[in-house]
Amino acid sequence: MDLNKFFYQLDELLTQGKGKEAIMFISEAIKEAENNNDKKALIALYNEAGGLCRDFSRYEDAEEYYNMAFDLIREMDASHSESYGTTLINYGTCLANERKFEEAAAVFSEAASVLADAGSNDDYRMAALYNNMSWVAQEQGKLDDAGDFLNRALLMLKAVPDSEGEQAASYTNLANLYWVQGLLSEAKVMLIKAIDIYKEREELKNEGRYAAAISSLSNIYFSEGDYEKCASLCREAMREIEKEYGQNDAWHIVDENLKEAEKRIKESAK
């Protein structure tokens, strides 16, 4: 299977916001790889399918795909490979989305060890992993660890070409950490930096990252009492999420925030 062609076509679908069509496209590719017993291709395809199922909040399906990838990796005796490390990152992200933070932290820690041993301890994937480790540490109340992971990620990314997307994600994550610590002004600055990157690089808006940044900024406007700006950003975030993934868990959370902002607007008008 020509994986380069596959990923090009998949990126085209995702860039156009055709998430459901992308799932069907991956399913057909998996059937082809299975018929050809192309194990290396299947590992990559299972990872992609797991990621899309995760984004649509279909967590059980996502875990099943990742476990199929792990089975193949073990069968190929490749448990120390970069492919294994990447699959661990994806699986850990799925667990974290399910709020299984203790399990996710253990998986991420193993991923960091595998990638370091494979000589990939200073590339794009490791920076993305530090972002995820920060998120999990924050959810566990380990704020110092969360900040340390984020600073490592940002420092690493500045040396990685074409890493603006991950830098923006790091700014968003750092903003969320500042938010938890009550540092709203600092959080706002980080979010504006992230949003500026997304506006300059339209192609980076996919995968829900732009929606995450503007929904976080909407929370700050709500805390400042600017309910109109909050509501406007919530609506934009919901459009972005639904365009890519439908009305998933993230969409419903923002919808609740929008309802609260609209309630405050009505109360202010009385």
Secondary structure as GFF3:
##gff-version 3
##sequence-region A 1 270
A	DSSP	alpha_helix	3	15	.	.	.	ID=ss1
A	DSSP	alpha_helix	19	35	.	.	.	ID=ss2
A	DSSP	alpha_helix	39	55	.	.	.	ID=ss3
A	DSSP	alpha_helix	59	75	.	.	.	ID=ss4
A	DSSP	alpha_helix	82	97	.	.	.	ID=ss5
A	DSSP	alpha_helix	101	117	.	.	.	ID=ss6
A	DSSP	alpha_helix	124	139	.	.	.	ID=ss7
A	DSSP	alpha_helix	143	157	.	.	.	ID=ss8
A	DSSP	alpha_helix	164	180	.	.	.	ID=ss9
A	DSSP	alpha_helix	184	200	.	.	.	ID=ss10
A	DSSP	three_ten_helix	202	205	.	.	.	ID=ss11
A	DSSP	alpha_helix	209	223	.	.	.	ID=ss12
A	DSSP	alpha_helix	227	245	.	.	.	ID=ss13
A	DSSP	alpha_helix	249	269	.	.	.	ID=ss14
###
